[in-house]
Amino acid sequence: MRKVFLLLPFVIRDLIRARTIFFMVVISLSVASVSVLSTSAILSGFQEMLSRGARGWLGDIVLLPSGEKKSISHAEDIRTDIKNLQYVESVSIRGGANGVFQYQEKIASAYFVVGVDKTEEQASTGLPNTIVEGEFLDEGKDSESVIIGFDLADVLLGGVSDKQRIPVGSDVTFLRNDGFTKSYRVKGIMDAKNFVPNSSVLLQRDETDKLDIERRNSSIIVKLSDINQLEHVRRVIKERHPEVTAHTWLEESGYIEGILEAVRYITLLITYLLIVSVFIIISIVIFINVSQKKRQIGIMKSMGVTNGFIISIYTLEAALYFSAAYTLGIGIFLLIHRYSVAHPIAMPIGDFYTALNWSQNLIYFLILLFASLLGGFVPSWLAAKRKIIDALRSV
């Protein structure tokens, strides 16, 4: 610390003499800092958006029949046992059915026909909160009603993505391969911000049991009180109930990992290029500075100043450039983040806004600081190792 205070007068004097260059460099580096922070926030925002959409209808863990089975045996007993596990908040059983739906003359296949209970879904997922038109199914009263996914409602009327959806209160017909048909009233349209549920149909669970008894207990949804314990709970479930297959929400919605990998590749590539640009900018500025002061460096060396002292001066100067730029950059970034949260972008897979990841930002801060110090060290080391007579001859 004493050495830093000894070096500060030299550094501050140089910065004051070239304050125009100082402000220009700080602004340039602050743009790089904002870009690094923004790319990190974009990646975190995508992760949170996709997580909200998937977990909003899948819960945290999805239990499926093992092997070729279509239904989970003793599902009620398994639910009771799992519900008593530590970190398990709620458990719901879903039914399933195979078939297509017809509205007027148009027929479309639902991605899933899912049987649900409102109370269980309210506790385990966010499906009851995704209704954008009409209402969710009431237990015991809506055996003749259905909830249609947002995209499927669009497909059943007019052209795809023409923003025309079948109206709430209209009738649709369930068609099965064996010729069985049954009419249902559309009670609501759901927009779960996810491709799968938005192309699916929800029925009362006892109704799907009637339509397809083989799939009466097609899945069990588990919601956790602590998502960090996901792998632990899944391992316990697999040990206690080897007759079921336990998938995490990420495994069950596999396309999300592919999207995240693509976004992660792009953002990390941009981040690494920006880090390199910070090193280059600092190196150029310090190189020009030491090139203009070769004679001064030679005089200092003739007076007995060590190479380490000279290198420390310009390395500290680089650190001050970075500190001022990063402070300005993080201020600008927080304004951008605040605006993004207040004005999210509506997308088919969710509402996107940037998200803060302080641990990741700390890592990037340290990397940028190292790049800045290295950018100051390299040209100053090259200047300091010159012979005294060569430095004094330089003009």
C-alpha positions in Angstrom: 0.0 0.0 0.0 2.9 2.4 0.8 4.3 1.8 -2.6 1.0 2.6 -4.2 0.9 6.0 -2.5 4.4 6.6 -3.6 3.5 5.9 -7.3 0.2 7.8 -7.3 1.8 11.3 -7.8 3.6 10.1 -10.9 0.5 8.5 -12.3 -2.0 11.3 -11.5 0.4 13.9 -12.9 0.5 12.1 -16.3 -3.3 11.6 -16.3 -3.9 15.3 -15.6 -1.6 16.3 -18.4 -3.4 14.1 -20.9 -6.9 14.3 -19.4 -8.6 14.4 -22.9 -7.0 11.1 -23.8 -7.9 9.8 -20.3 -11.6 10.5 -20.8 -11.6 9.1 -24.3 -9.9 5.9 -23.1 -12.3 5.6 -20.1 -15.3 6.0 -22.3 -14.0 3.4 -24.8 -13.3 0.9 -22.0 -16.7 1.6 -20.3 -18.4 0.5 -23.5 -16.5 -2.7 -23.4 -17.4 -3.2 -19.7 -21.1 -2.5 -20.5 -21.0 -5.0 -23.3 -19.4 -7.7 -21.2 -22.0 -7.2 -18.4 -24.9 -7.1 -20.8 -23.9 -10.3 -22.6 -23.7 -12.1 -19.2 -27.1 -10.6 -18.2 -28.6 -11.7 -21.6 -27.5 -15.3 -21.0 -28.8 -15.3 -17.5 -32.1 -13.8 -18.7 -32.5 -16.5 -21.3 -31.8 -19.2 -18.7 -34.3 -17.8 -16.3 -37.0 -17.3 -19.0 -36.7 -20.9 -20.3 -36.6 -22.2 -16.7 -39.8 -20.3 -15.9 -41.6 -21.7 -18.9 -40.5 -25.3 -18.4 -40.9 -25.5 -14.7 -44.2 -23.6 -14.9 -45.8 -26.7 -16.4 -43.4 -29.5 -15.6 -42.6 -28.8 -12.0 -39.0 -29.7 -10.9 -39.1 -33.5 -11.3 -41.2 -35.6 -13.7 -41.8 -39.2 -12.9 -42.8 -41.5 -15.9 -43.6 -45.2 -16.3 -40.5 -47.3 -16.9 -40.0 -49.4 -19.9 -42.9 -49.8 -22.3 -45.5 -49.1 -19.6 -48.0 -46.3 -20.3 -49.2 -45.9 -16.7 -47.5 -45.7 -13.3 -48.6 -48.6 -11.1 -49.6 -47.6 -7.5 -49.3 -44.0 -8.4 -51.3 -42.9 -5.3 -49.0 -44.8 -3.0 -45.9 -43.3 -4.7 -47.3 -39.8 -4.4 -48.0 -40.3 -0.7 -44.5 -41.6 -0.1 -42.8 -38.8 -2.1 -44.8 -36.1 -0.5 -43.2 -36.9 2.8 -39.7 -36.6 1.6 -37.5 -33.7 2.7 -37.5 -30.7 0.2 -40.7 -31.9 -1.6 -43.3 -29.2 -1.5 -46.1 -30.8 -3.5 -46.9 -33.7 -5.8 -49.6 -34.1 -8.5 -50.6 -37.0 -10.7 -51.6 -36.5 -14.3 -53.5 -38.6 -16.7 -53.1 -38.8 -20.5 -55.0 -39.8 -23.6 -54.3 -40.2 -27.3 -56.5 -38.6 -29.9 -57.0 -35.5 -32.1 -59.4 -32.6 -31.9 -61.8 -31.2 -34.5 -63.2 -27.7 -34.6 -65.8 -27.2 -37.4 -64.1 -28.8 -40.4 -60.5 -28.5 -39.2 -58.7 -31.4 -37.4 -55.4 -30.9 -35.4 -53.4 -33.3 -33.3 -52.6 -32.1 -29.8 -49.0 -32.5 -28.6 -50.4 -33.9 -25.3 -53.9 -34.6 -24.0 -53.3 -34.1 -20.2 -55.6 -34.9 -17.4 -55.2 -32.6 -14.4 -56.7 -31.7 -11.0 -56.9 -28.0 -10.4 -55.9 -28.1 -6.7 -52.8 -30.3 -7.4 -51.7 -28.2 -10.4 -52.1 -25.0 -8.4 -49.7 -26.3 -5.8 -47.2 -28.0 -8.2 -47.2 -25.9 -11.4 -48.3 -22.6 -12.7 -50.8 -24.0 -15.3 -53.9 -22.5 -13.6 -52.3 -19.1 -13.8 -51.6 -19.3 -17.6 -55.2 -18.7 -18.7 -55.4 -15.7 -21.1 -59.0 -16.2 -22.1 -61.8 -17.8 -20.1 -61.2 -19.8 -16.9 -59.4 -22.9 -15.7 -61.2 -26.2 -15.1 -63.2 -26.5 -11.9 -62.9 -29.8 -10.1 -66.0 -32.0 -10.3 -67.9 -29.5 -12.5 -66.0 -29.4 -15.8 -65.9 -32.9 -17.0 -67.3 -31.8 -20.3 -64.9 -28.9 -20.7 -61.3 -28.5 -22.0 -58.5 -26.0 -21.9 -56.8 -25.4 -25.3 -53.2 -24.4 -25.7 -52.5 -21.0 -27.3 -50.9 -22.4 -30.4 -53.3 -25.2 -30.9 -56.2 -22.8 -30.6 -54.6 -20.8 -33.5 -54.1 -23.9 -35.6 -57.8 -25.0 -35.2 -59.0 -21.7 -36.8 -57.7 -20.0 -39.9 -54.1 -20.1 -40.8 -51.1 -20.7 -38.6 -49.9 -17.6 -36.7 -52.8 -15.4 -38.1 -53.7 -14.5 -34.5 -57.2 -16.0 -34.9 -58.1 -18.5 -32.2 -61.2 -20.6 -31.6 -63.5 -18.6 -29.2 -64.1 -19.6 -25.6 -67.4 -21.4 -25.3 -67.2 -23.1 -28.7 -67.4 -26.9 -29.1 -64.6 -29.1 -30.1 -64.7 -32.9 -30.8 -62.2 -35.5 -29.5 -61.5 -38.2 -32.1 -59.9 -41.5 -31.3 -58.4 -44.1 -33.6 -61.1 -46.6 -32.9 -63.8 -44.2 -34.0 -64.8 -43.0 -30.6 -65.8 -39.3 -30.5 -66.9 -36.9 -27.7 -67.7 -33.2 -27.7 -66.3 -30.7 -25.2 -66.8 -27.1 -24.5 -63.7 -24.8 -24.6 -63.6 -23.2 -21.2 -60.3 -21.4 -21.6 -57.2 -20.7 -23.7 -53.8 -21.0 -21.9 -50.5 -19.4 -22.8 -47.9 -21.2 -20.8 -45.0 -19.5 -22.6 -43.7 -22.9 -23.7 -44.1 -24.8 -27.0 -45.4 -28.1 -25.6 -48.3 -27.0 -23.4 -49.3 -24.3 -25.9 -49.9 -27.2 -28.4 -51.7 -29.4 -25.8 -55.1 -29.8 -24.3 -56.1 -30.1 -20.7 -59.0 -32.2 -19.4 -60.2 -33.2 -15.9 -58.1 -36.2 -14.8 -61.1 -38.5 -14.3 -62.1 -37.6 -17.8 -58.8 -38.7 -19.4 -59.1 -41.9 -17.3 -62.4 -42.6 -19.2 -60.8 -41.8 -22.6 -57.7 -43.9 -22.2 -57.5 -46.1 -19.2 -54.0 -47.4 -20.2 -52.6 -43.9 -19.5 -54.6 -43.0 -16.4 -51.5 -42.2 -14.4 -49.1 -41.2 -17.1 -46.9 -39.0 -15.0 -46.3 -37.6 -11.6 -45.1 -34.0 -11.1 -42.9 -33.1 -8.2 -42.3 -29.5 -7.0 -39.4 -28.8 -4.6 -39.1 -26.3 -1.9 -35.3 -25.9 -2.7 -34.3 -26.3 -6.3 -30.7 -26.8 -5.3 -31.7 -30.2 -3.8 -33.0 -31.4 -7.1 -30.4 -34.1 -7.8 -30.5 -35.3 -4.2 -34.3 -35.7 -4.2 -34.2 -37.4 -7.6 -31.6 -39.9 -6.3 -33.8 -40.7 -3.3 -36.8 -41.2 -5.5 -35.0 -43.6 -7.8 -33.7 -45.6 -4.8 -37.2 -45.8 -3.2 -39.1 -46.3 -6.4 -37.0 -48.0 -9.1 -40.2 -48.8 -11.0 -40.5 -45.2 -12.3 -38.2 -43.1 -14.4 -37.3 -39.7 -12.8 -36.4 -36.8 -15.1 -35.5 -33.3 -14.2 -37.4 -30.5 -15.8 -34.4 -29.8 -18.0 -34.1 -33.4 -19.2 -37.8 -33.5 -19.9 -37.7 -30.4 -22.1 -34.5 -31.3 -23.9 -34.8 -28.5 -26.5 -34.0 -25.9 -23.8 -30.5 -27.2 -23.4 -29.9 -26.8 -27.1 -31.1 -23.2 -27.1 -29.0 -22.4 -24.1 -25.9 -23.9 -25.7 -26.4 -21.7 -28.7 -26.9 -18.6 -26.7 -24.0 -19.5 -24.4 -21.7 -19.9 -27.3 -22.6 -16.6 -28.8 -22.4 -14.6 -25.6 -19.1 -16.2 -24.5 -17.6 -15.5 -27.9 -18.6 -11.9 -27.7 -17.3 -11.6 -24.1 -13.9 -13.1 -24.9 -13.5 -10.8 -27.8 -14.3 -7.8 -25.7 -11.8 -8.9 -23.0 -9.1 -9.1 -25.7 -10.2 -5.6 -26.9 -9.7 -4.2 -23.4 -6.2 -5.7 -23.3 -5.4 -4.2 -26.7 -6.8 -0.7 -25.9 -4.8 -0.5 -22.6 -1.6 -1.8 -24.3 -1.8 0.8 -27.1 -2.4 3.7 -24.7 0.4 2.7 -22.4 2.7 1.9 -25.3 2.2 5.4 -26.7 2.7 6.9 -23.3 6.0 5.1 -22.7 7.2 5.8 -26.2 6.8 9.6 -25.6 8.7 9.3 -22.3 11.7 7.2 -23.3 14.1 10.0 -22.3 12.3 10.5 -19.0 12.5 6.8 -18.3 16.3 6.9 -19.1 16.8 9.7 -16.7 14.9 7.9 -13.9 17.0 4.8 -14.5 20.2 6.8 -14.4 19.1 8.1 -11.0 18.9 4.5 -9.7 15.1 3.9 -10.2 14.5 0.2 -10.7 12.7 -1.5 -13.6 10.0 -2.7 -11.2 9.3 0.9 -10.1 8.9 2.0 -13.7 6.7 -1.0 -14.6 4.6 -0.3 -11.5 3.9 3.3 -12.5 2.3 2.3 -15.9 0.6 -0.8 -14.5 -1.1 1.4 -11.9 -2.0 3.8 -14.6 -3.7 0.9 -16.5 -5.5 -0.1 -13.3 -6.8 3.5 -12.9 -8.0 3.5 -16.5 -9.9 0.3 -15.9 -11.3 1.3 -12.5 -12.8 4.5 -13.8 -14.1 2.8 -16.9 -15.7 -0.1 -15.0 -17.3 2.2 -12.5 -18.9 4.1 -15.4 -19.7 1.0 -17.2 -21.5 -0.7 -14.3 -23.6 2.4 -13.8 -24.7 2.4 -17.4 -25.4 -1.3 -17.3 -27.6 -1.0 -14.2 -29.7 1.6 -16.0 -30.0 -0.8 -19.0 -31.0 -3.7 -16.7 -33.6 -1.6 -14.9 -35.2 -0.6 -18.2 -35.1 -4.2 -19.4 -36.9 -5.5 -16.3 -39.5 -2.7 -16.5 -40.1 -3.3 -20.3 -39.7 -7.1 -20.9 -39.8 -8.4 -24.5 -42.8 -10.7 -25.1 -41.7 -13.9 -26.9 -43.5 -17.2 -27.7 -41.3 -18.9 -25.1 -41.7 -16.3 -22.4 -41.1 -12.7 -21.4 -37.4 -11.9 -21.8 -35.5 -9.4 -19.6 -31.9 -9.3 -18.4 -31.0 -11.0 -15.2 -28.2 -10.2 -12.8 -25.6 -12.9 -12.0 -23.3 -11.4 -9.5 -21.0 -14.3 -9.2 -20.5 -14.4 -12.9 -20.0 -10.6 -13.0 -17.3 -10.9 -10.3 -15.5 -13.4 -12.4 -15.6 -11.1 -15.5 -14.5 -8.2 -13.3 -11.4 -10.1 -12.3 -10.7 -11.2 -15.8 -11.0 -7.6 -17.2 -8.8 -6.3 -14.4 -6.2 -8.9 -15.2 -6.4 -8.0 -18.9 -6.0 -4.3 -18.0 -3.0 -4.9 -15.8 -1.4 -7.2 -18.4 -2.0 -4.5 -21.0 -0.1 -2.0 -18.8 2.6 -4.4 -17.9 3.7 -5.6 -21.3 4.6 -2.2 -22.9 6.1 -0.8 -19.7 8.3 -3.9 -19.3 9.5 -3.5 -22.8 10.4 0.1 -22.1 12.0 -0.6 -18.7 14.4 -3.2 -20.0 16.0 -0.8 -22.5 19.5 0.2 -21.7 20.0 3.6 -20.1 22.0 5.1 -22.9 19.5 4.0 -25.5 16.7 5.6 -23.5 18.6 8.8 -23.1 19.3 9.1 -26.8 15.6 8.6 -27.7 13.7 11.8 -28.4 
